[in-house]
Structures are given as C-alpha cells and as structure tokens.
Amino acid sequence: MNNDHDWTEPAHLGESDWETLKEIKRLHELGKMQGAMNVAKSCDTIVREEIPPQVWLDMGGALTKTGLEKLRTSKENDTGKSR
C-alpha cells in the first residue's frame, strides 16, 4: 500500500490535486516550510482544506475557528497519519 494514501488522496479530489498535496507533504517532511506554504498558496481552497491543521501551523499558517476545532479533534484521535 502506498504510504502517501492518507490525507494526500481525498476521494473528492482528482489526481492533479493529489500530486499537489503530496508535494506539500514532501516539502513539510523535508522541513521546507516556506516551499510547502508557497505550493499551498497556489491551490484552491478545497485543496488547502485537506492539509492537516498541525501541518498548516508548521508551515506558518493561521487556523480559523473551524481549523482549530479540527486540530483539537485530530489530537484526540491522533494515529500519526495526520502528518
């Protein structure tokens, strides 16, 4: 099984968006937060919403009230796959 098949391949998005999310994840994992944020900024909102809240914060983003709730929920249910 492909280990990127977590938040990088949401069913409601297409392969092009998956590749963008995979690039954001790759840059995040390499510690290249500005690069990850630059890629994220070029995405549609529907794609950015798939980035886990903690990853978004790591990249230097700010969370909305909804994002903060998602972060709280993800921390309660953390299996490590959200990163």
Summary of the structure (lengths in Angstrom):
residues: 83
radius of gyration: 11.9
end to end distance: 17.1
largest distance: 34.2
contacts: 208
relative contact order: 0.15
helix: 55%
strand: 0%
